[in-house]
Amino acid sequence: MKNLLITRFQNALAVLMTVAVLFSCNQVETFEIDDLNLNQEVLDRDGVTLTALNPNFMDFLNVYQVDACENFCIIPDDPTTYHVLSGRETYNPQIYVDYSVYHDDEKIYYNFTIGASNSSSPTIASVNGVPVGETSYSIEFDLPEDWEGCDLVERSFTVVRAGGGGGATGLTIETAYRLIPICVEEPDDLCPEDFSYERSGDDNNTILFKFTPKASLDFAEIQITTPQIADWESLDGKNYEEFGAGANGGLRWIGDLVCGEEITFELRFTPEACGQGNPNVNLVSTFNVKDLGGNKLTGQPIRSECISG
């Protein structure tokens, strides 16, 4: 059985490897989780369109670059499991370049397509000095042999256009992509895995997590993402450290897990102060067990009422 926690982009991924076509004009953007509606298929905000890929992915779309590489994996010979990072840069309000980035186990691929919202017919004159003379251009680079999931690959491309008025104009596109790990085979002698949580104590903000791992793991890392809290308190005697944006980033616990043996985590959270027009906040959006399948908290995040200022 493979760990196939994957995002299946629905934009002609079957032809990913053979054509230099862009699959969407979606930008990687930061979205508050409150803006995401699990029942809608497309979210529009500030001119950016974000397609709802599947409900479980919606909880952490706002931190794609980190959460995707920590929670998902790809199968090298299955392009439908690839994660495509795509965006748009403009020369002017009418002329633009759409780009996309993805990778397999050996290479990282970059696609560029020039377009116009008027009747002009621009072409790509060159990319980083390489003559093109077409509307689309693709380039690939070998990945290092020792690459790992979440490694950051940054590249800059200068795309010079021709036609469409305005002469030869250069546009610089900066790309940053965190590599998605390869799916690995799991042993057949796994223990039954279980995860649940419940609210405990006298208030609604104390959460008891229960996790039974499917395999033993020394120095396991569990990350609890806490996007909208002001403070937290450990009630179980375990040592946690903050990561990311402090309390608003998340909590990390490192320790040993035993196959089939339940372990609990009990924490009391202090919600953020109330913002305008929204009485609820997200205490926890992911419970990520690294190296053992990633995020266990699927569906809706754990929510609570905000604190009146």
N, C-alpha and C positions, 0 to 999 in steps of 0.2 A: 504494500500500500504506500502511496506517495503522499507527502504533505503538500496538498494542492490548494493552499489558501492563496488564490490568485484573483486578479482583476481581469475580467474579459471585456476589453474594449469592443464596442459594437460598431466599428467604422471600417469595415472591409479589411480586417486584420489578416484574412486568409491570403492577401496579396502583399503583405508587408515586405517580404523578402525580395519581391521581384519588381516593384514599381516605386518610383519616387513620388508618391502621392501623399498628401497630408490628410489625416483622418478627421481632424476637427480644427477649429480655431480656438479651442479652449486654452486659456492661460492658466499657469500654475498660480493660484491666488489664495490669499488667506480669507477664509470664510468663518464667521462665528457659527458655532454649532447650532445656536438658536435659529439661524437663518435656514437651516436645512430641514426640509419636509420629506419624511421617508416615503410619502405617498406620491410625490411629484417626480416626474421623469427628467425635467430640466429646470435648473436654477439660473435666473438672470440677475446679475448685480453689477452695477457700474459698467455696463456694456460688455461684461464677460459672461459667456454662457458655459455652464458646467453641467455635463450630462451625468445623471444619476446612474452609476454603473450597477450597483446592487445595494440593497439596504444596509448590509453589514459594513460596507465600505464608507458609508456616509458619515459615520461618527468621527472619522479622523481624516477626512479629505483636506481639512485646513492645515495639516502638517504632512502633506504628501511626501516631501523629500526625506523625512525621517521615518514616518510610520510605514510607508510602502516597503522600504528595504528591510524593516524589522518584522513585518507581519506577513509578507508574501514571498513567493519564490517562483522561478520560471523553469519550464522544461525546454531545453535547447532545441528539440526538434518539433516543438509545438508553438508556432507564432501566436496562437490565440492566448497564450499565457504571458506574453510580453507586456511590459508597462511602457506606454508611449507618453512622453512628455512633449507637449506641443504648444506653440504660441504664435504670435503675430507681431511683427515690427513694421513700421510705416516710414516711407520716404516723405509722404505728404498725405492729406486726407483721402486721396484717390488711389495712390500706388502703395502696395504693401508686399511683404514677403511672409509667407507662412512657413514654419519650420517644425520639424519633429525629431526626437531623439529616442532611440531604444537600443537594446543590446541583446546578444545571445551569450553563449558561454565563451566565445572567442573574440568577438568584435563588437564595437559600438558604432551605430549607424546614424548619420545625419542627413536629413532630406530638406531641400529648400525649393519652394515654388513661388514665383512672382505672379501677382495678379493686379487687377485694377477694377475699381467700381465705376469707371467711366468707359468710353468707347476706345480708349487707347490700347495699344498692344505692346506692353513692355516686355523685355527679355532680360535674362541674367547675362550680363557681359562677362563677368568673372567672379570667382569666389577665391579669396586669398591669393589673388594674382593668377589663378588658373583660368584660361579662357573657357567660356561655356557657350554663349550664343544660343541658348535654349530657354524655355520657360521654367524648366525644372533641373535640379542638380542634386546628386547624391554622392556622399563620400563616406568611407568607412576607415576605422583605425583598429589595429590589434589591441586587445586588452593585455595588460601584464600577466604573465603566467601565474603570479602569486596573488591575483586580485581576489578580493573578498567582498561579500555583501556589505553595502553602506559605504564603500569607498567612494569618494567624491571625484568625479571627472569634470574638469572645467576646460572649456575651449572658447576661443573668440574667432568669429568669422566676419570678414568684410565682404559684403555682397554688393557688387557694382551693377547698376541697372543700365540698360540701353533702351531707347525708344520711350514712348509715352510722354514725350516732352521733357524738357529740363536737362537734356544731355546726360552724360555719364555721371551718375551720382552714387557715392558710396554710402553703405549702411552697415554699421557694426552690430552684430548680434552676439551677445554674451550668453553662453549656455553653461549650466551646472546640473549634473545628473548624478544621483546616488545609485550605484549599481544594485540590482536586485539579486539576491543569492539564488543559486541553483537548487531546485528541489532534490532532496536526498531520499534514498530508500529507507524505510523504517523497518526494524526487525519485526518478525512475526510474533515473538513472545512478549508482547506488550501487556501491561496491566490495564484494566478498565479505567479510563480517565473520567473524572467528574469535576464540575465546577458549578458553584452556586454562590449566592450572597443573600444576606438578609439584613434588615435594619434592626438594630438592637439597642438596648439601653433606654433611657428616659426621653431621648430626643430623636428626631427623624434623621439626624446627620451622623449617627454612629453606624458604621457599616461593618459587618462581619463577613469576610470572604472565606470560602471553603474550597480548597483545591486538592484533588487526588491525582498525582502525576501518573502518566502511562509508562514512564521509565525512570530509573534512578539517575540522578545527575548531581555531581559535586560542584560546588560553587555556582549553583544556578542563579540566574538573574531574573528578577521579576520587576517590571516597571508598571506603576499605577499612574496613569495620566490624570491629572487633576486641574482642568483648565479654568475653573471659575471658583476657586476657594481663596479665602484670605489667610487661613491658618489651618493647622492640623495637629493631632496628638496621637501618639501610639498608645494603645491600651493593651497590647499583647506582650510587651517586654522586648520586642524585636527592635533591631537597629535599622533605621531607614535614613537615606540621604536624599536631599532634593537634587533635581537635575533640571536642565532647561531654564525656564524663567522662575526658578525658586518654587514657592508654593503653587504658583500658576502654571508651572511646567509639569512636575510630577514627582513621584517618590520611587526610590529604587531600594530593593532588598536583595542581598546576596547571601545564599546559604545552600545547604544540601537538601535535596529532595529524594525521597525513597519511593520506589515503584509501588503503587497501590496503597500508600499510606497517606491519609488525609493530613493536610497542614492548614492552619487557619491564620488569618490576618485580620486584626480588629483595629479600626482607626476611627477617630472622631474628627469630623471636618467642620470648619467654620466657613459658611458660604460668603461669597462676595456681597458687598452692599448693592442694593437695588439700583439698576439703571433705569433709563426712561422706557416706560411702557412694557417692561417684561418682569413679571414677579418671580420667575424661575431661573435657576442657574444649573449648570452641569457640574456636579461634584466629581464624578469619575467618568471618563469616556473610554478608556481601555485598561484592561488587565492583561499585560503582555508577558508571557512566559517565554523568554528567549531560548531557542534551541529545542523547545518542546511544543511547537505548533503556533507560537505567536499569541495573538489576541484571543482571550477566552470570553470577554464581555462583548457579545454581539447584540445587534438590534439597538434599542434605545439606550442612551447613556443613563447613568444614575443621576436623577435630578432632585432638587430640593428648592424650597422657597428662599429667596434672597433675604438679606438682613436690611431692615429699614434704616435709612441713614439718620 
